[in-house]
Amino acid sequence: MDALSFAPLCAYLKHCFGACTGISFVDATSLKVCHNRRIGQHRVFADLAARGKTSVDWFFGFKLHLVVNELGELLNIQLTPGNTDDRKPVRALLQGLFGKVFADRGYVSQKLAED
């Protein structure tokens, strides 16, 4: 993706955001940039992407973290390298939101629960 198409994409995503209702859900999905057999040959995202693991399999690419409300409206997003711990972007994702947050086990820690 070049710089000319990145700015309109960000503006469009901000336009699609909904309002926080007090109930939020957090989850992530993998964005694979190449097949595992081609990691050594891959050059496009070589400096940005990383090898990560999901509950299903290993992959090379990014993790897309999403926060949605109970209506399915997008509240926030963050893109991280594939090897980033799911708990790391949580504070940035939930900034400005209120109420209860529901997430899977990968996002749970005692310190985040206290916050």
VEXMARPA-730172 format. One line per 4 residues: number of its first residue (from 1); for each residue y, x, z of N, C-alpha, C, CB. Coordinates in Angstrom, 2 decimals. Glycine has a CB too. Layout:
<pts>
NUM> Y:X:Z:Y:X:Z:Y:X:Z:Y:X:Z | ...
</pts>
This chain:
<pts>
1> -1.16:0.85:0.00:0.00:0.00:0.00:1.23:0.91:0.00:-0.01:-0.97:1.22 | 2.12:0.68:-0.90:3.32:1.51:-0.95:4.42:0.92:-0.08:3.80:1.66:-2.40 | 5.49:1.69:0.10:6.58:1.28:1.00:7.29:0.03:0.49:7.58:2.42:1.15 | 7.33:-0.17:-0.82:8.01:-1.34:-1.37:7.31:-2.65:-1.02:8.13:-1.21:-2.88
5> 6.01:-2.63:-0.90:5.29:-3.86:-0.58:5.06:-4.03:0.93:3.95:-3.89:-1.30 | 5.27:-2.99:1.71:5.03:-3.07:3.15:6.11:-3.91:3.85:4.99:-1.67:3.75 | 7.37:-3.72:3.50:8.46:-4.46:4.15:8.34:-5.97:3.92:9.82:-3.97:3.62 | 8.09:-6.44:2.69:7.92:-7.88:2.51:6.70:-8.44:3.25:7.81:-8.20:1.04
9> 5.64:-7.65:3.35:4.46:-8.09:4.08:4.79:-8.29:5.56:3.31:-7.06:3.93 | 5.51:-7.35:6.16:5.91:-7.48:7.56:6.82:-8.68:7.78:6.62:-6.21:8.03 | 7.75:-8.90:6.86:8.65:-10.05:6.97:7.86:-11.35:6.86:9.74:-10.00:5.88 | 6.90:-11.40:5.96:6.07:-12.61:5.81:5.26:-12.89:7.06:5.14:-12.47:4.61
13> 4.65:-11.85:7.63:3.86:-12.03:8.84:4.72:-12.52:10.01:3.16:-10.72:9.22 | 5.92:-11.98:10.17:6.82:-12.44:11.23:7.19:-13.90:11.03:8.09:-11.57:11.28 | 7.32:-14.33:9.78:7.65:-15.72:9.45:6.48:-16.64:9.84:7.97:-15.86:7.94 | 5.26:-16.14:9.78:4.07:-16.94:10.06:3.79:-17.10:11.55:2.88:-16.32:9.40
17> 4.47:-16.33:12.40:4.19:-16.37:13.83:4.53:-17.74:14.41:4.97:-15.29:14.56 | 3.70:-18.17:15.36:3.93:-19.43:16.06:4.60:-19.18:17.41:2.61:-20.18:16.26 | 4.65:-20.20:18.23:5.26:-20.09:19.55:4.18:-20.02:20.63:6.21:-21.29:19.80 | 4.46:-19.25:21.67:3.53:-19.14:22.79:3.50:-20.46:23.55:3.92:-17.97:23.73
21> 2.30:-20.96:23.81:2.12:-22.23:24.51:1.56:-22.05:25.92:1.21:-23.13:23.72 | 1.26:-20.81:26.30:0.71:-20.54:27.62:-0.78:-20.26:27.61:0.97:-21.69:28.51 | -1.44:-20.51:26.49:-2.86:-20.17:26.33:-2.98:-19.29:25.09:-3.76:-21.47:26.21 | -3.48:-18.06:25.29:-3.58:-17.11:24.18:-4.98:-16.52:24.13:-2.54:-15.99:24.33
25> -5.39:-16.16:22.93:-6.69:-15.54:22.69:-6.46:-14.22:21.96:-7.64:-16.48:21.87 | -7.16:-13.16:22.41:-7.04:-11.84:21.82:-8.40:-11.41:21.27:-6.51:-10.81:22.86 | -8.40:-10.87:20.07:-9.63:-10.31:19.52:-9.27:-9.32:18.42:-10.56:-11.42:18.98 | -10.26:-8.58:17.97:-10.04:-7.57:16.93:-11.13:-7.69:15.88:-10.02:-6.14:17.54
29> -10.81:-7.21:14.71:-11.78:-7.12:13.63:-11.63:-5.76:12.96:-11.59:-8.27:12.61 | -12.69:-5.27:12.38:-12.63:-3.98:11.71:-12.17:-4.16:10.27:-14.00:-3.28:11.74 | -11.39:-3.21:9.81:-10.96:-3.16:8.41:-11.51:-1.86:7.83:-9.38:-3.23:8.27 | -12.63:-1.97:7.15:-13.29:-0.79:6.60:-12.56:-0.32:5.35:-14.78:-1.10:6.28
33> -12.33:1.00:5.26:-11.66:1.53:4.08:-12.64:2.16:3.10:-10.62:2.55:4.49 | -13.85:2.47:3.55:-14.87:2.97:2.64:-16.24:2.80:3.30:-14.61:4.45:2.26 | -17.27:2.96:2.52:-18.63:2.91:3.02:-18.90:4.15:3.87:-19.66:2.79:1.86 | -19.77:4.02:4.86:-20.06:5.14:5.75:-20.57:6.37:5.01:-21.08:4.72:6.79
37> -21.27:6.20:3.91:-21.79:7.34:3.15:-20.68:8.13:2.46:-22.80:6.86:2.11 | -19.51:7.53:2.28:-18.42:8.17:1.54:-17.29:8.67:2.43:-17.87:7.21:0.52 | -17.50:8.71:3.75:-16.43:9.13:4.66:-15.96:10.55:4.34:-16.92:9.06:6.12 | -16.85:11.46:4.06:-16.49:12.84:3.76:-15.68:12.99:2.49:-17.71:13.67:3.65
41> -15.84:12.08:1.54:-15.13:12.15:0.27:-13.83:11.36:0.27:-16.02:11.65:-0.83 | -13.65:10.50:1.27:-12.51:9.60:1.29:-11.22:10.36:1.58:-12.71:8.49:2.33 | -10.17:10.12:0.78:-8.92:10.86:0.96:-7.70:9.98:1.15:-8.70:11.74:-0.21 | -7.75:8.72:0.78:-6.56:7.87:0.81:-6.02:7.69:2.23:-6.87:6.50:0.20
45> -6.87:7.31:3.17:-6.45:7.11:4.55:-7.03:8.16:5.48:-6.86:5.72:5.03 | -7.32:9.34:4.96:-8.00:10.37:5.74:-7.24:10.74:7.01:-8.20:11.62:4.89 | -5.91:10.74:6.99:-5.11:11.12:8.15:-4.84:9.95:9.09:-3.81:11.72:7.70 | -5.04:8.71:8.63:-4.70:7.53:9.43:-5.93:6.81:9.99:-3.89:6.57:8.60
49> -6.95:6.66:9.18:-8.15:5.92:9.58:-9.03:6.81:10.45:-8.93:5.42:8.35 | -9.94:6.18:11.17:-10.87:6.92:12.02:-12.19:6.17:12.09:-10.29:7.14:13.45 | -13.21:6.90:12.48:-14.53:6.29:12.62:-14.59:5.53:13.94:-15.65:7.36:12.54 | -14.97:4.28:13.88:-15.03:3.44:15.07:-16.34:2.68:15.14:-13.87:2.48:15.09
53> -16.52:1.95:16.23:-17.75:1.19:16.43:-17.41:-0.22:16.85:-18.66:1.87:17.48 | -18.07:-1.17:16.25:-17.98:-2.56:16.66:-19.30:-2.92:17.32:-17.66:-3.51:15.45 | -19.44:-4.16:17.72:-20.71:-4.59:18.32:-21.83:-4.62:17.29:-20.56:-5.97:18.97 | -21.47:-4.60:16.02:-22.45:-4.68:14.95:-22.85:-3.31:14.41:-21.92:-5.53:13.83
57> -21.85:-2.45:14.12:-22.16:-1.21:13.43:-20.99:-0.24:13.51:-22.53:-1.48:11.96 | -21.21:0.98:13.05:-20.16:1.97:12.90:-19.40:1.69:11.61:-20.74:3.41:12.89 | -18.13:2.09:11.56:-17.32:1.91:10.36:-16.25:3.00:10.31:-16.67:0.50:10.33 | -15.63:3.17:9.14:-14.51:4.09:8.98:-13.33:3.27:8.52:-14.84:5.24:7.97
61> -12.27:3.24:9.33:-11.11:2.46:8.95:-10.21:2.16:10.12:-11.54:1.18:8.31 | -9.78:0.91:10.21:-8.81:0.47:11.20:-9.35:-0.72:11.98:-7.47:0.11:10.53 | -8.70:-1.02:13.11:-8.96:-2.26:13.85:-7.70:-3.09:13.78:-9.39:-1.97:15.33 | -7.86:-4.35:13.43:-6.76:-5.29:13.42:-6.88:-6.16:14.67:-6.76:-6.16:12.11
65> -5.93:-6.02:15.59:-5.92:-6.78:16.83:-4.99:-7.98:16.64:-5.45:-5.89:18.05 | -5.48:-9.17:17.00:-4.72:-10.40:16.82:-4.59:-11.15:18.13:-5.37:-11.29:15.77 | -3.46:-11.82:18.31:-3.26:-12.75:19.41:-2.89:-14.09:18.79:-2.15:-12.24:20.43 | -3.61:-15.13:19.15:-3.33:-16.47:18.64:-3.23:-17.43:19.82:-4.44:-16.95:17.63
69> -2.54:-18.56:19.61:-2.50:-19.59:20.64:-3.63:-20.57:20.40:-1.12:-20.33:20.65 | -3.74:-21.61:21.24:-4.87:-22.54:21.11:-4.77:-23.40:19.85:-4.94:-23.45:22.33 | -3.63:-23.37:19.18:-3.48:-24.09:17.91:-3.87:-23.24:16.71:-2.04:-24.57:17.75 | -4.20:-21.97:16.97:-4.58:-21.06:15.90:-3.39:-20.37:15.25:-5.35:-21.79:14.86
73> -2.21:-20.52:15.83:-1.02:-19.88:15.28:-0.96:-18.43:15.74:0.26:-20.64:15.71 | -0.58:-17.57:14.83:-0.48:-16.14:15.09:0.68:-15.87:16.04:-0.31:-15.36:13.78 | 0.43:-15.08:17.09:1.48:-14.72:18.04:1.87:-13.26:17.94:1.04:-15.04:19.45 | 0.91:-12.39:17.65:1.20:-10.97:17.51:0.03:-10.28:16.84:1.50:-10.33:18.88
77> 0.30:-9.15:16.19:-0.74:-8.34:15.55:-0.44:-6.88:15.80:-0.82:-8.64:14.04 | -1.49:-6.06:15.73:-1.32:-4.62:15.79:-2.49:-3.97:15.07:-1.23:-4.12:17.26 | -2.19:-2.94:14.30:-3.18:-2.19:13.55:-3.34:-0.83:14.20:-2.78:-2.05:12.06 | -4.59:-0.46:14.55:-4.86:0.83:15.17:-5.98:1.53:14.41:-5.24:0.65:16.67
81> -6.10:2.86:14.56:-7.25:3.55:13.98:-8.55:3.00:14.57:-7.15:5.08:14.22 | -9.63:3.15:13.85:-10.91:2.57:14.26:-11.45:3.06:15.59:-11.91:2.84:13.23 | -11.06:4.26:16.01:-11.60:4.81:17.25:-10.75:4.51:18.48:-11.75:6.30:17.11 | -9.73:3.66:18.35:-8.86:3.32:19.47:-9.56:2.32:20.39:-7.52:2.73:18.96
85> -9.48:2.56:21.69:-10.04:1.66:22.69:-9.31:0.32:22.61:-9.93:2.28:24.12 | -10.05:-0.77:22.67:-9.46:-2.11:22.55:-8.43:-2.40:23.65:-10.55:-3.17:22.60 | -8.54:-1.77:24.79:-7.62:-2.03:25.90:-6.26:-1.37:25.70:-8.21:-1.54:27.20 | -6.18:-0.36:24.84:-4.93:0.39:24.67:-3.78:-0.45:24.13:-5.17:1.56:23.75
89> -3.94:-1.27:23.09:-2.79:-2.01:22.56:-2.48:-3.33:23.27:-3.01:-2.28:21.12 | -3.19:-3.67:24.33:-3.05:-4.99:24.95:-1.64:-5.23:25.48:-4.06:-5.15:26.08 | -1.07:-4.27:26.19:0.27:-4.48:26.75:1.30:-4.75:25.64:0.71:-3.25:27.57 | 1.24:-4.01:24.56:2.18:-4.23:23.45:1.93:-5.58:22.78:2.06:-3.10:22.41
93> 0.66:-5.97:22.67:0.33:-7.25:22.04:0.83:-8.43:22.86:-1.18:-7.36:21.84 | 0.79:-8.32:24.17:1.13:-9.45:25.03:2.58:-9.44:25.50:0.23:-9.46:26.23 | 3.36:-8.47:25.06:4.75:-8.39:25.47:5.51:-9.63:25.02:5.40:-7.12:24.91 | 6.19:-10.28:25.94:6.96:-11.47:25.63:6.17:-12.77:25.68:7.56:-11.33:24.29
97> 4.86:-12.69:25.94:4.03:-13.89:26.03:3.83:-14.25:27.50:2.66:-13.68:25.33 | 3.48:-15.49:27.77:3.27:-15.95:29.14:2.00:-16.79:29.20:4.49:-16.77:29.63 | 1.54:-17.06:30.41:0.38:-17.91:30.61:-0.92:-17.14:30.71:0.28:-18.90:29.49 | -2.01:-17.80:30.37:-3.35:-17.22:30.47:-3.76:-16.60:29.14:-4.37:-18.29:30.90
101> -4.52:-15.50:29.25:-5.01:-14.79:28.07:-6.53:-14.71:28.17:-4.38:-13.35:27.96 | -7.21:-15.04:27.10:-8.66:-14.98:27.04:-9.06:-13.94:25.99:-9.27:-16.37:26.71 | -10.02:-13.08:26.37:-10.46:-12.02:25.47:-11.92:-11.70:25.75:-9.58:-10.75:25.62 | -12.55:-10.95:24.84:-13.93:-10.55:25.06:-13.99:-9.34:25.99:-14.62:-10.24:23.73
105> -15.18:-8.88:26.28:-15.40:-7.83:27.27:-14.71:-6.51:26.91:-16.87:-7.60:27.43 | -14.51:-6.23:25.64:-13.87:-4.98:25.23:-12.42:-4.85:25.68:-13.92:-4.84:23.75 | -11.79:-5.96:26.01:-10.39:-5.95:26.43:-10.22:-6.00:27.94:-9.66:-7.12:25.81 | -11.30:-6.11:28.69:-11.22:-6.33:30.13:-11.17:-5.02:30.90:-12.40:-7.17:30.59
109> -10.25:-4.94:31.85:-10.22:-3.85:32.82:-9.52:-4.37:34.07:-9.50:-2.57:32.25 | -9.77:-3.76:35.21:-9.15:-4.20:36.46:-7.64:-4.07:36.41:-9.70:-3.39:37.63 | -7.16:-2.96:35.86:-5.71:-2.72:35.80:-5.01:-3.74:34.93:-5.43:-1.31:35.29 | -5.60:-4.10:33.78:-4.99:-5.11:32.92:-5.03:-6.49:33.58:-5.72:-5.15:31.57
113> -6.07:-6.79:34.32:-6.16:-8.08:35.01:-5.06:-8.21:36.06:-7.53:-8.24:35.67 | -4.74:-7.11:36.73:-3.69:-7.14:37.73:-2.31:-7.32:37.09:-3.71:-5.86:38.57 | -2.11:-6.75:35.93:-0.83:-6.89:35.22:-0.64:-8.30:34.73:-0.75:-5.91:34.04
</pts>
